[in-house]
Amino acid sequence: MLKRLIRLMHELKAVPEKWYIATEQELQEISKMLNGWIRYVEH
């Protein structure tokens, strides 16, 4: 949901391009970490 809101903010030109790119990169890293943690906990 957060990724969708940030993408919408970008599409509406509500945030600078640099902020959007940096935030998307951070969210990708967080997503990778969470997925790894979920896989670890499930096993």
C-alpha positions in Angstrom: 0.0 0.0 0.0 2.8 2.4 0.9 4.5 1.8 -2.5 1.2 2.6 -4.3 0.8 5.9 -2.3 4.3 6.9 -3.1 3.9 6.1 -6.8 0.7 8.2 -6.8 2.5 11.1 -5.2 5.1 10.9 -7.9 2.5 10.7 -10.7 0.8 13.7 -9.3 4.1 15.6 -9.2 3.7 16.1 -5.4 7.3 15.0 -4.7 10.6 15.7 -6.3 12.0 13.0 -8.7 15.1 12.5 -6.6 13.0 11.9 -3.4 10.8 9.4 -5.3 13.8 7.4 -6.7 15.6 7.3 -3.3 12.4 6.3 -1.5 11.7 3.5 -4.0 15.2 2.2 -3.6 14.8 2.2 0.2 11.4 0.4 -0.1 12.9 -2.3 -2.3 15.6 -2.9 0.3 13.1 -3.1 3.1 11.0 -5.5 1.0 14.0 -7.8 0.4 14.8 -7.9 4.1 11.2 -8.6 5.1 10.8 -11.4 2.6 14.0 -12.9 3.9 12.8 -12.7 7.5 9.4 -14.2 6.5 11.1 -17.1 4.8 13.4 -17.6 7.8 10.5 -17.6 10.3 8.4 -20.0 8.2 11.0 -22.7 8.3 
